[in-house]
Amino acid sequence: MRYAVATFGCRVNQADSLQLEMELRARGCTRASIDDADLVVVNSCSVTATADQGVRQMLRRVNRLNPDARVLATGCYVSRDPDTIAELPGAVTVVSNDEKHTIVDRLLPGEETTASRFGDGPGACGASVSPVAIGRVAFMLRVQTGCDQPCSYCVIPSTRGRGRSLDAARVLAAVGHAADCGFKEVVLTGVHLGSYGRDLDPSACLLDLLRTLDMHPSTVTFRISSLEPMDCPPEVVDFVAASGRFAPHFHLPLQHASDAMLRRMRRPYTLDIYRRVVDRVRDRMPHAGIGSDLIAGFPGEQDGDARLTRDYVSSSPLTYVHVFPYSPRPGTEATRLDGRVAGSLVRERARGLREVGADRSARFRNSLVGAVRPGLTLEGGGVVLTDNYLKVSVPPGHGGNERVHVQITSAEPLAGEIQ
């Protein structure tokens, strides 16, 4: 069977799609384009209204380009509003997040895996999840899902459920599998990654997992996905700085620099707490990439609140930002808050934050001209993803998924030479 997977949203969804592809390929399925596939899976996101719209557009496109394909929709939008998805053109099968792990068994009941048919030698099974086969050099590994600390604007806890963690033994086994398949970097992802281990018996914490992974016998390196600032204590920062095996890259969502707005968002920290976290990262790792998420136009946001965020970002150690115009999500507390900001003003404030973020990114890139950073060549070999999360264009001559050192020779455009 030929399949195609369209993934929307966060790295957790990317990890889920990777797992789905692994299972499909292990049962002899092959990847195809959307218009040629027998099966199309759309893994949806619902973090914003724009994400919802993109999912609906994709499902309509699939129906138009490939009306004979079997179409299956899963993910957060499906979990939040399955009826809307089911009513779209075409016979769309909906599968909630809670049942996502059953998709392949539903599609191919009783099918043996390629491994059981052909053994452990080279061939379809051995190549099924290689970086070349799936078109990415980083292995997305979901070690946690769900969230027990809902923010007032966020619909995801209702679509992902309570926090659940993968025990360390299963994480280690997955890392070993990724290494055996040729992956050289593993990205640790979770809906609320910093809560890792709290639900396990005996309980554990993220730092315990990081220390365990640091001793893994393979040579893979690790990148930590998004961490909430209250879940990034000094011990985690210091461990990453000293390890040498974890990328000097932190993504720490701020959302807002106004403490009043943070309280309305139900974010359990203040700007001062956030500032101390990112300042420690910069102090311990001067070369680190530090990213953040920001919401513009949250209900009740005044000009002064917006100015606080803009001023903080402009003077902060952040190296890139993702800016989200506030989008009301059905069923969330924020939809009942007063003080809705006019759409034109939301867009204006978002545009201003993006401009400040772009300036921070440019300053970071310029500060690294002449520096040599380790990284991995991406597919095609013409781009290196550095440890501190820069995509550096390099001359041809290397394949994908190669460990290299690149000297940054230009900031605009970002380019370098492999050493």
Summary of the structure (lengths in Angstrom):
residues: 419
radius of gyration: 21.8
end to end distance: 43.2
largest distance: 65.4
contacts: 1418
relative contact order: 0.09
helix: 40%
strand: 21%
